[in-house]
């Protein structure tokens, strides 16, 4: 079987599994789980075979024209280079782990068949994006992922949070997709083709007439899909969906698609220095802002969501300094440890028995309750904090290293300003990442909150997956930075001395300072018994606590009841804590700038429709009705009345005729 045939089967098998799962979900429920797991596992094996055959050598290209268009052709094309081959393996690995994990996590969910089918379709769409050699075919996978995320985030549609989150995710990503689509057509018009190889050839020959405009339009779509500032607000709210879905979206699909797209078309963006600086600024704001927000969140999944936004910022930062190898290296590393973090968080939530106890301030004695999640999440958090020798250290240092090369003038792939922006923001984010990783570990496993009832041991399918993902989280980085250059552009991805010392040093400082703040707040909290109600103007502690949980803002100290007041985030952030917990009120800004004007416009249109258009329509119908009523009154059925009217009319006509004759 040829490499091309194997590559075609990789996205096809999950698609067929999704179709079969939807058809047999009601009639043969026993087949649902095998149809969810086996096609995805088969795709993983085939993707690994494709990667082994490709081997980092010359890209595999194949194409057939889909249909004559009369202008720019659309082709079913494959383009599999080292980047595509390895990213597909990670997609298959994470998707397989999610499907296996979900068989235990959602074993009692009546909507599991549709859920599993949508996850398979989601996976198939991401494979299509990774392997596609034509921008229109890539766009199909891009949009299918969008609609799958809408349904999966809204899986618990009974809750208003899930409904609002799914709608928000769909609308925000579509807001970026509109300019993205325009940018694709503009790019194809300038290049004369939708084929990625021909587009890159046109860039190399200088045939793009509007590189800055095209790059900025495409960046809008990337910002929406990969949750980068300013279109990042949908991702934290998407935590209302099932935890395995969060793992899939954050680790291997959806948000990874935007980064992968820029990596595939990086020369298009490099053709405009202005676009590279914009990309660097977007990455820097995203990294720093998400790190501060993560340090203030109480919900464990929202912490991980903001963490994903920040780590994607590292990837876009690497792209902003012109190195797609470092970006995809961190994409691969992040895919392993972020999937592990979410699935371990799912074990914690499953052990508590309810999503409402995902607040870290309410957790207690979880280390003994979920030992598998404890050890594997510790490994993943160390990788997230970029502590050597865990995988995140090597991939994050690759990003900081290329930024340093731009700053020192060792490469001319990006402006020096972009290098400085990415380097400074990357080091600041390293401090914040280690701080919120340490805070999460302390509050989740050494917290003083309310102890939840024991719901028994978690299914084996959930715990085994954690250990599978712990292996690449621990060992991938040290192996990959030596091997990946042969698969990518040949650039060295090894850590450099300067950024290694700086990055590791600031990470250790962030972790140690957070631990010290936790010890301090714990000592203070020990003076007040847990569950105590402090002075409150209205004396309604239950209401205050409910409001605190609803706003992800633990209320404690001299204000109200607190399950666990030992939160170092408040001490570290100080006055920034409240705005950081609210995501710096970006949603409020969007509400003021976009939502309210649209609602006001809708109200105006409704007023005009009701009071103007409908008044005209009603008037147009009322006039004939009045005339008809007047004529109807004359139809009395009395013959004498009719004769009298006829005589009167005759007299009137006679008089008129005499007057006319006299006037003549």
C-alpha positions as CSV (number, residue, x, y, z in Angstrom):
1,X,0.0,0.0,0.0
2,X,1.5,3.4,-1.0
3,X,2.1,6.2,1.4
4,X,-0.6,8.3,-0.4
5,X,-3.2,5.6,0.1
6,X,-2.3,5.3,3.8
7,X,-2.5,9.0,4.2
8,X,-6.0,9.1,2.6
9,X,-7.2,6.4,5.1
10,X,-6.0,8.4,8.1
11,X,-8.8,11.0,8.0
12,X,-11.2,8.6,6.3
13,X,-11.4,6.0,9.0
14,X,-12.5,8.3,11.9
15,X,-15.0,9.9,9.5
16,X,-16.5,6.5,8.7
17,X,-16.5,5.6,12.4
18,X,-18.4,8.8,13.1
19,X,-21.0,8.0,10.4
20,X,-21.4,4.4,11.6
21,X,-21.6,5.5,15.2
22,X,-24.5,8.0,14.5
23,X,-26.4,5.4,12.5
24,X,-26.0,2.5,15.0
25,X,-26.1,4.6,18.2
26,X,-29.8,3.8,18.8
27,X,-30.2,0.4,17.1
28,X,-27.0,-1.3,18.2
29,X,-25.6,0.6,21.2
30,X,-23.1,-2.2,21.9
31,X,-21.1,-1.2,18.8
32,X,-20.8,2.5,19.8
33,X,-17.6,2.2,21.9
34,X,-15.7,0.0,19.4
35,X,-16.7,2.3,16.6
36,X,-15.4,5.2,18.7
37,X,-12.1,3.7,19.7
38,X,-11.0,1.3,16.9
39,X,-11.1,3.7,13.9
40,X,-9.1,6.3,15.8
41,X,-6.6,3.8,17.0
42,X,-6.2,2.5,13.4
43,X,-5.7,6.1,12.2
44,X,-2.9,6.5,14.8
45,X,-1.2,3.4,13.5
46,X,-1.5,4.5,9.9
47,X,-0.3,8.0,10.8
48,X,2.8,6.4,12.4
49,X,3.4,4.4,9.3
50,X,3.1,7.5,7.1
51,X,5.6,9.3,9.4
52,X,8.0,6.3,9.2
53,X,7.8,6.2,5.4
54,X,8.1,9.9,5.1
55,X,11.0,9.9,7.5
56,X,11.7,13.7,7.3
57,X,12.7,13.4,3.6
58,X,11.2,15.1,0.6
59,X,7.5,15.9,1.1
60,X,4.9,13.5,-0.3
61,X,2.7,15.3,-2.8
62,X,-0.4,14.0,-4.6
63,X,-3.3,15.9,-6.2
64,X,-6.3,15.5,-8.4
65,X,-8.5,18.3,-9.7
66,X,-11.8,18.3,-7.8
67,X,-13.8,20.1,-10.5
68,X,-13.2,22.7,-13.3
69,X,-13.7,26.2,-12.0
70,X,-12.7,28.2,-15.0
71,X,-10.2,30.2,-13.0
72,X,-8.3,29.2,-9.9
73,X,-8.5,25.4,-9.7
74,X,-9.6,23.5,-6.5
75,X,-7.7,20.2,-6.0
76,X,-7.9,17.3,-3.6
77,X,-4.2,17.5,-2.7
78,X,-1.9,15.9,-0.1
79,X,1.2,17.6,1.1
80,X,3.0,15.6,3.8
81,X,6.3,16.9,5.0
82,X,8.0,16.3,8.4
83,X,5.8,18.8,10.1
84,X,2.6,17.2,8.9
85,X,3.7,13.6,9.6
86,X,4.6,14.2,13.2
87,X,1.7,16.5,14.0
88,X,-0.7,13.8,12.6
89,X,0.9,11.2,15.0
90,X,0.2,13.5,18.0
91,X,-3.3,14.2,16.8
92,X,-3.9,10.4,16.6
93,X,-2.3,9.7,20.0
94,X,-4.3,12.4,21.8
95,X,-7.6,11.5,20.1
96,X,-7.2,7.8,20.8
97,X,-6.5,8.6,24.5
98,X,-9.5,10.8,24.6
99,X,-11.8,8.2,23.1
100,X,-10.5,5.5,25.4
101,X,-10.8,7.8,28.4
102,X,-14.3,8.8,27.5
103,X,-15.6,5.3,27.6
104,X,-15.1,5.5,31.4
105,X,-15.7,9.1,32.0
106,X,-19.1,9.2,30.1
107,X,-20.1,5.6,30.7
108,X,-23.5,6.5,32.1
109,X,-24.1,9.4,29.7
110,X,-27.2,8.8,27.6
111,X,-25.8,11.0,24.8
112,X,-22.5,9.2,24.6
113,X,-23.1,7.8,21.0
114,X,-23.5,11.3,19.5
115,X,-20.6,12.6,21.6
116,X,-18.2,9.8,20.4
117,X,-19.3,10.3,16.8
118,X,-18.6,14.0,17.1
119,X,-15.1,13.4,18.6
120,X,-14.3,11.1,15.7
121,X,-15.5,13.7,13.2
122,X,-13.5,16.3,15.0
123,X,-10.4,14.1,14.7
124,X,-11.0,13.4,11.1
125,X,-11.3,17.2,10.4
126,X,-8.0,17.9,12.1
127,X,-6.3,15.1,10.1
128,X,-7.7,16.8,7.0
129,X,-6.2,20.1,8.0
130,X,-2.8,18.5,8.7
131,X,-2.4,16.5,5.5
132,X,-4.2,18.9,3.1
133,X,-2.2,20.3,0.2
134,X,-5.0,22.6,-1.0
135,X,-6.2,25.7,1.0
136,X,-9.9,25.0,0.1
137,X,-9.7,21.4,1.4
138,X,-7.9,22.7,4.5
139,X,-10.8,25.2,4.9
140,X,-13.3,22.4,4.9
141,X,-11.5,20.7,7.8
142,X,-11.1,24.1,9.5
143,X,-14.8,24.7,9.5
144,X,-15.9,21.2,10.4
145,X,-13.8,21.5,13.5
146,X,-15.7,24.7,14.3
147,X,-19.1,23.1,14.1
148,X,-17.9,20.1,16.1
149,X,-16.7,22.3,18.8
150,X,-20.1,24.0,19.0
151,X,-21.9,20.7,19.6
152,X,-19.2,19.2,21.9
153,X,-18.8,22.3,24.1
154,X,-22.6,22.4,24.4
155,X,-22.9,18.7,25.2
156,X,-24.5,19.5,28.6
157,X,-27.1,21.7,26.8
158,X,-29.4,21.5,29.8
159,X,-27.2,24.0,31.6
160,X,-27.2,27.6,30.6
161,X,-23.4,27.8,30.9
162,X,-22.9,25.1,28.3
163,X,-25.4,26.7,25.9
164,X,-23.8,30.1,26.2
165,X,-20.3,28.7,25.9
166,X,-21.0,26.8,22.7
167,X,-22.7,29.8,21.1
168,X,-19.8,32.1,22.2
169,X,-17.2,29.7,20.8
170,X,-19.0,29.5,17.5
171,X,-19.5,33.2,17.1
172,X,-16.0,34.4,18.2
173,X,-14.3,31.9,15.9
174,X,-16.6,32.8,13.0
175,X,-15.7,36.5,13.7
176,X,-12.1,35.5,12.8
177,X,-13.1,33.2,10.0
178,X,-14.7,35.9,7.8
179,X,-11.5,37.9,7.2
180,X,-9.6,34.5,7.1
181,X,-11.8,33.4,4.1
182,X,-11.2,36.8,2.4
183,X,-7.5,36.4,3.0
184,X,-7.5,32.9,1.5
185,X,-9.1,34.1,-1.7
186,X,-6.8,37.1,-1.9
187,X,-3.8,34.8,-1.5
188,X,-5.0,32.4,-4.2
189,X,-5.7,35.3,-6.5
190,X,-2.2,36.7,-6.1
191,X,-0.6,33.2,-6.3
192,X,-2.9,31.9,-9.1
193,X,-3.6,28.7,-7.1
194,X,-5.0,27.2,-3.9
195,X,-2.2,24.6,-3.9
196,X,0.1,25.2,-0.9
197,X,3.2,24.3,-2.8
198,X,2.3,26.7,-5.6
199,X,1.5,29.5,-3.1
200,X,4.9,29.1,-1.5
201,X,6.5,29.1,-4.9
202,X,4.7,32.4,-5.7
203,X,6.0,33.9,-2.4
204,X,9.5,32.8,-3.2
205,X,9.3,34.5,-6.6
206,X,7.9,37.7,-5.2
207,X,4.5,37.3,-6.9
208,X,2.4,38.4,-4.0
209,X,1.1,41.9,-4.6
210,X,-0.5,42.5,-1.1
211,X,1.5,40.4,1.4
212,X,0.7,42.6,4.4
213,X,-3.0,42.7,3.8
214,X,-3.2,39.0,3.2
215,X,-1.1,38.1,6.2
216,X,-3.2,40.3,8.5
217,X,-6.5,38.9,7.2
218,X,-5.2,35.4,7.8
219,X,-4.0,36.3,11.3
220,X,-7.6,37.2,12.2
221,X,-8.7,33.6,11.5
222,X,-5.7,32.2,13.4
223,X,-6.4,34.4,16.4
224,X,-10.0,33.1,16.6
225,X,-9.2,29.4,16.0
226,X,-6.1,29.4,18.3
227,X,-7.6,31.6,21.0
228,X,-5.0,34.4,20.7
229,X,-5.6,38.0,21.8
230,X,-8.0,39.6,21.1
231,X,-10.2,36.6,20.1
232,X,-9.2,34.4,23.0
233,X,-12.3,34.9,25.2
234,X,-14.2,31.9,24.0
235,X,-11.7,29.3,25.3
236,X,-12.0,29.7,29.1
237,X,-15.8,29.5,28.8
238,X,-15.6,26.4,26.7
239,X,-14.7,24.5,29.9
240,X,-18.4,24.0,30.3
241,X,-18.1,21.0,28.0
242,X,-17.0,17.5,29.1
243,X,-13.4,17.4,30.3
244,X,-12.2,15.0,27.6
245,X,-13.4,17.4,24.9
246,X,-11.3,20.1,26.6
247,X,-8.3,17.8,26.3
248,X,-8.9,17.2,22.7
249,X,-9.5,20.9,21.8
250,X,-6.5,22.2,23.8
251,X,-4.0,19.5,23.0
252,X,-4.3,18.3,19.4
253,X,-7.2,19.9,17.5
254,X,-8.9,23.3,17.0
255,X,-6.5,25.6,18.8
256,X,-3.5,23.8,17.3
257,X,-4.9,24.3,13.8
258,X,-4.1,28.0,13.7
259,X,-0.5,27.6,14.8
260,X,-0.1,24.7,12.3
261,X,-1.6,26.9,9.5
262,X,1.0,29.7,10.1
263,X,3.8,27.1,10.3
264,X,2.7,25.7,6.9
265,X,2.5,29.1,5.3
266,X,5.2,30.9,7.2
267,X,6.9,32.4,4.1
268,X,3.6,34.3,3.4
269,X,3.9,36.0,6.7
270,X,7.6,36.6,6.5
271,X,7.0,38.5,3.3
272,X,5.6,41.3,5.5
273,X,7.7,42.6,8.4
274,X,4.7,44.5,9.7
275,X,2.7,41.3,9.9
276,X,5.6,39.6,11.8
277,X,5.6,42.5,14.4
278,X,1.9,42.3,14.7
279,X,2.2,38.5,15.3
280,X,4.9,39.2,17.9
281,X,2.8,41.7,19.8
282,X,-0.3,39.4,19.7
283,X,1.8,36.6,21.1
284,X,3.3,38.8,23.8
285,X,0.0,40.2,25.0
286,X,-1.5,36.7,24.9
287,X,1.3,35.1,26.9
288,X,1.5,37.7,29.7
289,X,-2.2,38.4,30.0
290,X,-3.1,34.7,30.1
291,X,-0.5,34.0,32.7
292,X,-1.9,36.6,35.1
293,X,-5.4,35.4,34.5
294,X,-4.5,31.8,35.2
295,X,-2.9,32.8,38.5
296,X,-6.3,34.3,39.6
297,X,-8.7,31.5,38.6
298,X,-10.3,29.1,41.1
299,X,-11.8,26.6,38.7
300,X,-9.1,24.1,37.8
301,X,-10.2,23.8,34.2
302,X,-10.1,27.6,33.7
303,X,-6.6,27.7,35.0
304,X,-5.6,25.1,32.3
305,X,-7.6,27.0,29.7
306,X,-5.6,30.2,30.3
307,X,-2.5,28.1,30.4
308,X,-3.3,26.8,26.9
309,X,-3.8,30.3,25.6
310,X,-0.3,31.2,27.0
311,X,1.4,28.2,25.6
312,X,-0.1,28.9,22.2
313,X,1.4,32.4,22.6
314,X,4.8,30.7,22.9
315,X,4.2,29.0,19.6
316,X,3.0,32.1,17.8
317,X,6.0,33.9,19.3
318,X,8.3,31.4,17.7
319,X,6.5,31.9,14.4
320,X,6.9,35.6,14.8
321,X,10.6,35.3,14.9
322,X,10.6,33.1,11.8
323,X,11.2,29.6,13.2
324,X,8.4,27.1,12.6
325,X,10.6,24.3,13.9
326,X,10.5,25.6,17.4
327,X,6.8,26.4,17.2
328,X,5.8,22.9,16.1
329,X,8.3,21.4,18.6
330,X,6.4,23.1,21.4
331,X,3.1,22.2,19.7
332,X,4.1,18.5,19.9
333,X,5.4,18.7,23.5
334,X,2.4,20.8,24.7
335,X,0.0,18.3,23.1
336,X,1.2,15.5,25.4
337,X,1.4,17.3,28.7
338,X,-1.7,19.5,28.2
339,X,-3.8,16.4,27.3
340,X,-2.5,14.8,30.5
341,X,-3.3,17.8,32.6
342,X,-6.9,18.0,31.4
343,X,-7.5,14.2,31.7
344,X,-6.0,14.2,35.2
345,X,-8.3,17.1,36.1
346,X,-11.1,15.0,34.8
347,X,-10.1,12.2,37.2
348,X,-10.2,14.7,40.0
349,X,-13.6,16.0,39.0
350,X,-14.8,12.4,38.5
351,X,-13.6,11.5,42.0
352,X,-15.5,14.4,43.5
353,X,-18.6,13.3,41.6
354,X,-19.6,16.7,40.2
355,X,-18.3,19.5,38.1
356,X,-19.3,22.0,40.8
357,X,-16.3,20.9,42.9
358,X,-13.8,21.8,40.2
359,X,-13.0,24.9,42.3
360,X,-9.6,24.3,43.7
361,X,-10.4,26.2,46.9
362,X,-12.9,23.5,47.7
363,X,-10.5,20.5,47.2
364,X,-9.1,18.5,50.1
365,X,-7.1,15.2,50.6
366,X,-7.0,14.4,46.9
367,X,-3.5,13.1,46.9
368,X,-4.5,10.0,48.7
369,X,-7.8,9.7,46.8
370,X,-6.5,9.9,43.3
371,X,-2.8,8.8,43.4
372,X,-2.6,8.2,39.6
373,X,-3.8,11.7,38.9
374,X,-1.5,13.1,41.6
375,X,1.7,11.6,40.2
376,X,0.9,12.1,36.5
377,X,-0.4,15.6,37.0
378,X,2.8,16.4,38.9
379,X,4.8,15.3,35.8
380,X,2.6,17.4,33.5
381,X,2.9,20.5,35.7
382,X,6.7,20.2,35.8
383,X,6.6,20.0,32.0
384,X,4.3,23.0,31.8
385,X,6.6,25.0,34.1
386,X,9.6,24.0,31.8
387,X,11.6,22.4,34.5
388,X,14.4,20.2,33.1
389,X,14.5,17.4,32.1
390,X,10.8,17.4,31.3
391,X,9.6,17.9,27.8
392,X,8.3,21.4,28.2
393,X,11.8,22.6,29.1
394,X,13.3,21.7,25.8
395,X,10.5,22.9,23.6
396,X,10.1,26.2,25.5
397,X,13.8,26.8,25.4
398,X,13.8,26.3,21.7
399,X,11.3,29.2,21.4
400,X,13.4,31.5,23.7
401,X,16.5,30.4,21.9
402,X,15.3,31.5,18.5
403,X,14.1,34.8,19.9
404,X,17.6,35.3,21.4
405,X,19.1,34.6,18.0
406,X,17.0,37.3,16.4
407,X,17.9,39.8,19.1
408,X,21.6,39.1,18.7
409,X,21.5,39.3,14.9
410,X,22.3,35.6,14.2
411,X,19.2,35.3,12.0
412,X,17.4,37.7,9.6
413,X,14.2,35.9,9.3
414,X,12.3,38.4,11.5
415,X,12.8,42.0,12.6
416,X,14.8,42.6,15.8
417,X,11.8,44.2,17.4
418,X,9.8,41.0,17.2
419,X,12.7,39.1,18.8
420,X,12.9,41.5,21.8
421,X,9.1,41.4,22.2
422,X,9.0,37.6,22.2
423,X,12.0,37.1,24.4
424,X,10.9,39.5,27.2
425,X,7.3,38.3,27.1
426,X,8.5,34.7,27.1
427,X,10.6,35.1,30.2
428,X,7.9,37.0,32.0
429,X,5.4,34.2,31.1
430,X,7.9,31.6,32.4
431,X,7.7,33.2,35.8
432,X,3.9,33.3,35.7
433,X,3.6,29.7,34.3
434,X,5.6,28.3,37.1
435,X,3.7,30.3,39.7
436,X,0.2,29.2,38.6
437,X,1.4,25.6,38.1
438,X,2.7,25.5,41.7
439,X,-0.5,27.2,42.9
440,X,-2.6,24.6,41.1
441,X,-0.6,21.7,42.6
442,X,-0.8,23.1,46.1
443,X,-4.5,23.9,46.1
444,X,-5.6,20.7,44.3
445,X,-3.5,18.2,46.3
446,X,-2.7,20.0,49.6
447,X,-5.8,22.1,49.9
448,X,-8.0,22.7,53.0
449,X,-11.4,22.8,51.4
450,X,-14.5,20.7,52.0
451,X,-13.8,17.0,51.6
452,X,-16.1,15.5,48.9
453,X,-17.7,12.1,49.3
454,X,-15.8,9.1,48.0
455,X,-17.3,7.9,44.7
456,X,-15.0,4.9,44.4
457,X,-12.1,4.0,42.3
458,X,-11.9,5.5,38.8
459,X,-12.3,3.2,35.8
460,X,-9.1,1.6,34.5
461,X,-9.6,3.2,31.1
462,X,-9.2,6.6,32.7
463,X,-6.1,5.9,34.8
464,X,-4.1,3.9,32.2
465,X,-4.4,6.8,29.7
466,X,-2.8,9.1,32.2
467,X,0.3,7.0,32.4
468,X,0.5,6.6,28.6
469,X,0.6,10.4,28.3
470,X,3.0,10.8,31.1
471,X,5.8,9.0,29.1
472,X,6.0,11.7,26.3
473,X,5.5,14.4,28.9
474,X,8.6,13.2,30.7
475,X,10.8,11.9,27.9
476,X,9.8,13.5,24.6
477,X,11.8,16.7,24.9
478,X,15.2,15.3,25.5
479,X,14.8,12.9,22.6
480,X,13.0,15.2,20.2
481,X,15.3,18.2,20.1
482,X,18.1,15.9,18.7
483,X,15.9,14.2,16.1
484,X,13.4,16.9,15.0
485,X,15.8,19.1,13.1
486,X,16.1,16.3,10.5
487,X,12.3,16.3,10.1
488,X,11.9,20.1,10.1
489,X,14.1,22.8,8.5
490,X,17.4,21.5,9.8
491,X,17.8,24.3,12.4
492,X,19.2,23.4,15.8
493,X,16.5,23.1,18.4
494,X,18.8,22.4,21.4
495,X,18.6,24.7,24.4
496,X,21.1,27.5,24.5
497,X,23.0,28.4,27.7
498,X,21.7,31.9,28.2
499,X,18.0,31.3,27.8
500,X,18.3,27.9,29.6
501,X,19.7,29.6,32.7
502,X,17.3,32.6,32.5
503,X,14.3,30.5,31.7
504,X,14.9,27.9,34.4
505,X,16.0,30.5,36.9
506,X,12.8,32.6,36.6
507,X,10.7,29.5,36.6
508,X,12.3,28.3,39.9
509,X,11.8,31.8,41.3
510,X,8.1,31.8,40.3
511,X,7.5,28.4,41.9
512,X,9.5,29.1,45.1
513,X,7.8,32.5,45.6
514,X,4.4,30.9,45.1
515,X,5.2,28.2,47.6
516,X,6.3,30.8,50.1
517,X,3.1,32.8,49.6
518,X,1.1,29.6,50.1
519,X,2.8,28.9,53.4
520,X,2.2,32.4,54.5
521,X,-1.5,32.4,53.6
522,X,-1.9,28.9,55.2
523,X,-0.5,30.1,58.4
524,X,-2.9,33.0,58.4
525,X,-5.9,30.8,57.5
526,X,-5.1,28.4,60.3
527,X,-6.1,31.0,62.8
528,X,-9.7,31.0,61.5
529,X,-11.8,27.8,61.6
530,X,-12.9,26.5,58.2
531,X,-16.5,27.4,57.5
532,X,-16.5,30.4,59.7
533,X,-18.7,33.2,58.7
534,X,-17.1,36.6,59.1
535,X,-18.9,39.9,59.4
536,X,-21.0,40.7,56.4
537,X,-23.4,43.6,55.9
538,X,-26.4,41.4,55.1
539,X,-25.3,38.4,57.1
540,X,-26.2,36.0,54.3
541,X,-23.1,33.8,54.0
542,X,-24.7,31.3,51.7
543,X,-25.7,33.9,49.2
544,X,-22.2,35.4,49.2
545,X,-20.6,32.1,48.8
546,X,-22.9,31.3,45.8
547,X,-22.0,34.6,44.2
548,X,-18.3,33.9,44.8
549,X,-18.5,30.5,43.1
550,X,-20.5,31.9,40.2
551,X,-17.9,34.6,39.5
552,X,-15.0,32.2,40.1
553,X,-14.0,34.6,42.9
554,X,-13.5,32.9,46.3
555,X,-14.9,35.2,49.0
556,X,-13.1,35.0,52.3
557,X,-11.1,36.9,54.9
558,X,-13.1,39.8,56.3
559,X,-15.9,39.5,53.7
560,X,-17.5,36.1,53.8
561,X,-17.3,32.3,54.0
562,X,-14.3,30.6,52.4
563,X,-13.8,26.8,51.9
564,X,-10.0,27.4,51.8
565,X,-8.6,30.9,52.3
566,X,-5.0,29.7,51.7
567,X,-4.8,31.0,48.1
568,X,-1.4,32.5,47.2
569,X,-2.8,34.0,44.1
570,X,-4.4,36.9,46.0
571,X,-1.2,37.7,47.8
572,X,0.9,37.6,44.7
573,X,-1.4,39.6,42.4
574,X,-2.6,42.1,45.0
575,X,-4.9,44.7,43.3
576,X,-4.6,42.9,40.0
577,X,-6.3,39.8,41.4
578,X,-9.9,40.9,40.8
579,X,-9.4,42.1,37.1
580,X,-7.3,39.1,36.4
581,X,-9.9,36.8,37.7
582,X,-12.4,38.4,35.3
583,X,-10.1,38.0,32.4
584,X,-9.2,41.8,32.5
585,X,-12.8,42.5,31.6
586,X,-12.2,41.8,27.9
587,X,-15.7,40.4,27.6
588,X,-17.1,43.6,29.2
589,X,-15.3,45.6,26.6
590,X,-16.7,43.4,23.8
591,X,-20.1,43.8,25.3
592,X,-19.8,47.6,25.2
593,X,-18.2,47.8,21.7
594,X,-20.1,45.1,19.9
595,X,-22.9,43.4,21.8
596,X,-24.8,46.5,23.0
597,X,-24.5,48.3,19.6
598,X,-25.8,45.2,17.8
599,X,-28.6,44.9,20.3
600,X,-29.4,48.6,20.0
601,X,-29.4,48.2,16.2
602,X,-31.7,45.2,16.5
603,X,-34.0,47.2,18.7
604,X,-34.1,50.0,16.2
605,X,-34.8,47.6,13.3
606,X,-37.6,46.0,15.4
607,X,-39.1,49.4,16.1
608,X,-38.9,50.4,12.4
609,X,-40.4,47.1,11.4
610,X,-43.3,47.3,13.9
611,X,-44.0,51.1,13.9
612,X,-43.2,52.0,10.3
613,X,-43.3,49.0,8.0
614,X,-46.1,47.3,9.7
615,X,-48.0,50.6,10.0
616,X,-47.7,51.1,6.3
617,X,-48.8,47.5,5.6
618,X,-51.7,47.9,8.0
619,X,-52.6,51.2,6.4
620,X,-52.5,49.7,2.9
621,X,-55.0,47.1,4.0
622,X,-57.1,49.5,6.1
623,X,-57.9,52.0,3.3
624,X,-59.6,49.4,1.0
625,X,-61.3,48.0,4.1
626,X,-62.8,51.4,4.9
627,X,-63.9,52.0,1.3
628,X,-65.5,48.6,1.3
629,X,-67.3,49.3,4.5
630,X,-68.6,52.6,3.0
631,X,-69.8,50.8,-0.1
632,X,-71.3,48.0,2.0
633,X,-73.5,50.5,3.9
634,X,-75.0,51.6,0.6
635,X,-76.1,48.0,-0.1
636,X,-79.2,48.0,2.1
637,X,-81.4,45.6,-0.1
638,X,-84.3,48.3,-0.1
639,X,-85.5,48.8,-3.7
640,X,-87.0,52.2,-2.9
641,X,-83.6,53.4,-1.6
642,X,-82.0,52.2,-4.8
643,X,-84.6,54.0,-7.0
644,X,-84.3,57.2,-4.9
645,X,-80.5,57.1,-5.3
646,X,-80.9,56.5,-9.1
647,X,-83.3,59.5,-9.4
648,X,-81.0,61.7,-7.3
649,X,-78.1,60.7,-9.5
650,X,-80.1,61.5,-12.6
651,X,-81.0,64.9,-11.3
652,X,-77.4,65.6,-10.4
653,X,-76.2,64.6,-13.9
654,X,-79.0,66.7,-15.6
655,X,-78.0,69.8,-13.5
656,X,-74.4,69.2,-14.4
657,X,-75.2,68.9,-18.1
658,X,-77.3,72.2,-18.0
659,X,-74.4,74.0,-16.2
660,X,-72.0,72.8,-18.8
661,X,-74.2,73.8,-21.7
662,X,-74.9,77.2,-20.2
663,X,-71.2,77.8,-19.6
664,X,-70.5,76.8,-23.2
